[in-house]
């Protein structure tokens, strides 16, 4: 990300961190669709991992996905761009290692047994998404799994459209949320050696999610160089 992009996203999530946790920290309890995706990812990782390699929650927010991974017995780390979000996550899940980090430059090489990036790429431009895919691929061990979710469309916003937000829960923010074409995302992952094994497109779960159509991809890092 550019310095300006980093500042916009970081400051926006810093502004809403406490409120975000109030709204979303229990979403796995309220949303069987989301809970099912995490369970699916957990099963794939459990079958593939060896040793003590951790799994990562990328764009972890208040840490609820990381908490579910850790509760399943996996060594877990959480990464988020927002220091305020990381502070919330550490308070809620003190046993998990949370760190401030940039999805486009994770600085990790072949270390993780899996990664979940739940709606973490929606604020990235096309060039930034390409860098994020490459950064995630480098961080994963060969054969490791990635669960990636994102918004596809909502109302008049079709794939390729951008929703600019200047307030969120009545707090000032400066965020661009991008609606993504699954085929484009799949191609971007393939370009860095992440092969999509499964694709799910679904409507939102009423009462638990923003009313968007969304997608989940389960991809695996190729075992060959």
C-alpha positions as CSV (number, residue, x, y, z in Angstrom):
1,X,0.0,0.0,0.0
2,X,1.1,3.6,-0.4
3,X,1.6,5.7,2.7
4,X,-1.7,7.5,2.0
5,X,-3.6,4.3,1.5
6,X,-2.2,2.9,4.7
7,X,-3.2,6.0,6.6
8,X,-6.8,6.0,5.2
9,X,-7.5,2.4,6.0
10,X,-5.7,2.3,9.3
11,X,-7.2,5.5,10.7
12,X,-10.7,4.5,9.6
13,X,-10.6,1.1,11.4
14,X,-8.9,2.7,14.4
15,X,-12.0,5.0,14.5
16,X,-14.5,2.2,14.6
17,X,-12.5,-0.6,16.4
18,X,-14.5,-0.7,19.6
19,X,-17.9,-0.5,17.8
20,X,-16.8,-3.0,15.2
21,X,-16.0,-5.5,18.0
22,X,-19.5,-4.9,19.5
23,X,-21.2,-5.7,16.2
24,X,-19.0,-8.5,14.8
25,X,-17.1,-10.3,17.6
26,X,-19.9,-12.8,18.1
27,X,-20.8,-13.2,14.4
28,X,-19.8,-16.9,14.3
29,X,-22.4,-17.6,16.9
30,X,-25.1,-15.8,14.8
31,X,-24.1,-16.8,11.3
32,X,-24.1,-20.5,10.4
33,X,-22.9,-19.6,6.9
34,X,-19.7,-18.0,8.2
35,X,-19.3,-20.6,10.9
36,X,-19.5,-23.3,8.2
37,X,-16.8,-21.7,6.1
38,X,-14.4,-21.6,9.1
39,X,-15.2,-25.2,10.0
40,X,-14.5,-26.2,6.3
41,X,-11.1,-24.4,6.4
42,X,-10.2,-26.0,9.8
43,X,-10.8,-29.5,8.4
44,X,-8.6,-28.8,5.4
45,X,-5.8,-27.4,7.5
46,X,-6.0,-30.2,10.0
47,X,-5.5,-32.7,7.3
48,X,-2.6,-30.9,5.7
49,X,-0.6,-29.4,8.5
50,X,2.4,-31.0,10.1
51,X,4.5,-30.0,13.1
52,X,3.8,-26.8,14.9
53,X,3.4,-24.4,12.0
54,X,0.8,-21.7,12.8
55,X,-2.3,-20.6,11.0
56,X,-2.9,-16.9,10.4
57,X,-6.0,-14.7,10.6
58,X,-5.2,-11.9,8.2
59,X,-7.2,-8.7,8.7
60,X,-8.1,-10.2,12.1
61,X,-10.1,-7.2,13.4
62,X,-11.2,-8.0,17.0
63,X,-9.8,-11.5,16.7
64,X,-13.0,-13.7,16.6
65,X,-11.8,-15.8,13.7
66,X,-8.4,-16.2,15.3
67,X,-10.2,-17.2,18.5
68,X,-12.1,-20.0,16.6
69,X,-8.9,-21.3,15.1
70,X,-7.1,-21.3,18.4
71,X,-10.1,-23.0,20.1
72,X,-9.8,-25.8,17.6
73,X,-6.3,-26.5,18.9
74,X,-4.3,-24.7,16.2
75,X,-1.3,-22.4,17.0
76,X,-2.7,-19.1,15.7
77,X,-1.5,-15.6,14.9
78,X,-3.5,-12.6,13.9
79,X,-2.4,-9.7,11.7
80,X,-4.3,-6.4,11.2
81,X,-3.3,-3.0,9.8
82,X,-5.1,-1.1,12.6
83,X,-3.4,-0.8,16.0
84,X,-6.7,-0.1,17.6
85,X,-8.1,-3.4,16.3
86,X,-5.0,-5.2,17.5
87,X,-5.5,-3.7,20.9
88,X,-9.1,-5.0,21.0
89,X,-8.0,-8.4,19.8
90,X,-5.4,-8.7,22.5
91,X,-7.8,-7.8,25.2
92,X,-10.4,-10.3,24.0
93,X,-7.9,-13.1,23.2
94,X,-4.8,-12.6,25.4
95,X,-3.3,-16.1,24.6
96,X,-3.1,-15.4,20.8
97,X,-0.2,-13.6,19.2
98,X,-1.6,-10.5,17.4
99,X,0.6,-8.1,15.5
100,X,0.1,-4.9,13.4
101,X,1.0,-5.7,9.8
102,X,0.3,-4.9,6.1
103,X,-1.3,-7.6,4.0
104,X,0.7,-6.5,0.9
105,X,4.0,-6.9,2.7
106,X,3.8,-9.6,5.4
107,X,7.5,-10.3,5.5
108,X,7.0,-14.0,6.1
109,X,8.5,-16.9,4.1
110,X,6.9,-20.4,3.9
111,X,6.0,-20.4,7.6
112,X,2.3,-20.9,7.8
113,X,0.2,-24.0,7.6
114,X,-2.8,-22.0,6.5
115,X,-4.3,-18.5,6.4
116,X,-7.8,-17.1,6.5
117,X,-8.4,-13.6,5.0
118,X,-12.0,-12.8,5.7
119,X,-13.0,-9.7,3.7
120,X,-9.5,-8.4,4.1
121,X,-8.8,-7.6,0.5
122,X,-11.9,-5.4,-0.2
123,X,-10.1,-2.1,0.5
124,X,-7.2,-2.9,-1.8
125,X,-6.8,-1.6,-5.4
126,X,-6.1,-4.1,-8.2
127,X,-2.3,-3.5,-7.9
128,X,-2.5,-3.8,-4.1
129,X,-4.5,-7.0,-4.3
130,X,-1.8,-8.6,-6.6
131,X,0.8,-7.7,-4.0
132,X,-1.3,-9.1,-1.2
133,X,-1.8,-12.4,-3.1
134,X,2.0,-12.7,-3.7
135,X,2.7,-11.8,0.0
136,X,0.2,-14.4,1.3
137,X,1.6,-17.1,-1.1
138,X,5.1,-16.5,0.1
139,X,4.0,-16.8,3.7
140,X,2.3,-20.2,3.2
141,X,4.1,-23.5,3.2
142,X,3.7,-25.7,0.0
143,X,0.4,-27.5,0.3
144,X,-1.0,-25.0,2.8
145,X,-4.6,-23.7,2.5
146,X,-6.0,-20.2,2.1
147,X,-9.6,-19.2,2.9
148,X,-10.4,-15.9,1.1
149,X,-13.8,-14.2,1.3
150,X,-15.0,-10.9,-0.3
151,X,-18.1,-9.0,-1.5
152,X,-19.2,-9.6,-5.1
153,X,-22.1,-7.1,-5.4
154,X,-24.7,-5.2,-3.4
155,X,-27.6,-3.2,-4.8
156,X,-26.5,-1.1,-7.7
157,X,-22.8,-2.0,-7.0
158,X,-21.7,-4.7,-9.4
159,X,-18.4,-6.5,-9.6
160,X,-15.7,-3.9,-10.3
161,X,-17.6,-1.1,-8.6
162,X,-16.4,0.8,-5.6
163,X,-18.3,2.1,-2.6
164,X,-16.7,5.1,-0.9
165,X,-17.5,5.4,2.8
166,X,-17.1,8.7,4.7
167,X,-19.0,7.7,7.8
168,X,-19.4,4.3,9.6
169,X,-21.6,4.0,12.7
170,X,-21.7,7.8,12.7
171,X,-17.9,8.1,12.9
172,X,-15.8,9.7,10.2
173,X,-13.9,7.3,8.0
174,X,-12.2,7.4,4.5
175,X,-12.6,3.9,3.0
176,X,-13.1,2.5,-0.5
177,X,-14.8,-0.9,-0.5
178,X,-14.4,-2.8,-3.8
179,X,-16.8,-5.4,-5.1
180,X,-14.8,-8.1,-6.8
181,X,-15.4,-10.6,-9.7
182,X,-14.6,-14.1,-8.4
183,X,-13.0,-15.1,-11.7
184,X,-10.6,-12.1,-11.4
185,X,-9.7,-13.1,-7.9
186,X,-9.1,-16.7,-8.9
187,X,-6.9,-15.6,-11.7
188,X,-4.9,-13.4,-9.4
189,X,-4.4,-16.2,-6.9
190,X,-3.3,-18.6,-9.7
191,X,-0.7,-16.2,-10.9
192,X,1.2,-16.6,-7.6
193,X,0.8,-20.3,-7.2
194,X,-2.4,-20.4,-5.2
195,X,-4.8,-22.9,-6.9
196,X,-8.5,-22.5,-6.1
197,X,-10.0,-25.9,-5.1
198,X,-13.5,-24.7,-4.2
199,X,-15.7,-21.7,-4.7
200,X,-18.9,-20.7,-2.9
201,X,-21.1,-17.8,-3.8
202,X,-23.9,-16.9,-1.5
203,X,-26.4,-14.3,-0.3
204,X,-26.0,-12.7,3.1
205,X,-27.4,-14.2,6.2
206,X,-30.2,-12.0,7.4
207,X,-29.6,-10.2,10.6
208,X,-26.0,-11.0,10.8
209,X,-24.3,-9.5,7.7
210,X,-24.4,-6.5,5.4
211,X,-26.9,-7.3,2.5
212,X,-24.3,-8.2,-0.2
213,X,-23.7,-11.2,-2.4
214,X,-20.4,-12.6,-1.5
215,X,-17.9,-15.3,-2.3
216,X,-15.5,-17.6,-0.5
217,X,-12.5,-19.3,-2.2
218,X,-10.6,-22.2,-0.7
219,X,-7.2,-22.2,-2.4
220,X,-4.0,-24.2,-1.9
221,X,-0.4,-23.3,-2.5
222,X,1.2,-25.5,-5.1
223,X,3.6,-28.0,-3.8
224,X,6.0,-27.7,-6.7
225,X,8.4,-24.6,-6.8
